[in-house]
Amino acid sequence: MYLMLWLHLSKLYGAFKATAILRLMSHTFILNFVTIQPPQKSQVI
């Protein structure tokens, strides 16, 4: 999956930017995944 996405991005932005974008995406995904989301109490106000 990442390889296909990287190839697509490298055609648009070039290899260096594609690598940077993928690293950024994986970091934000891991942070969102690891961070324990609090219960949805904010909607019950």
C-alpha positions, -999 to +999 in steps of 0.1 A: +000+000+000+027+025+010+048+016-021+019+024-045+011+056-026+048+066-026+051+059-064+020+081-070+034+109-048+068+107-063+054+113-098+036+144-084+062+158-060+094+139-066+110+111-045+123+133-017+090+150-010+071+117-014+093+102+013+088+132+036+050+131+031+048+094+038+069+097+069+047+126+081+015+106+074+028+075+092+038+097+122+004+113+125-014+080+120+007+064+148+001+093+171-037+092+164-037+055+169-016+054+201-033+084+217-061+072+238-092+091+228-113+103+257-150+093+257-172+115+236-184+136+265-178+169+247-209+162+226-231+157+256-228+193+268 
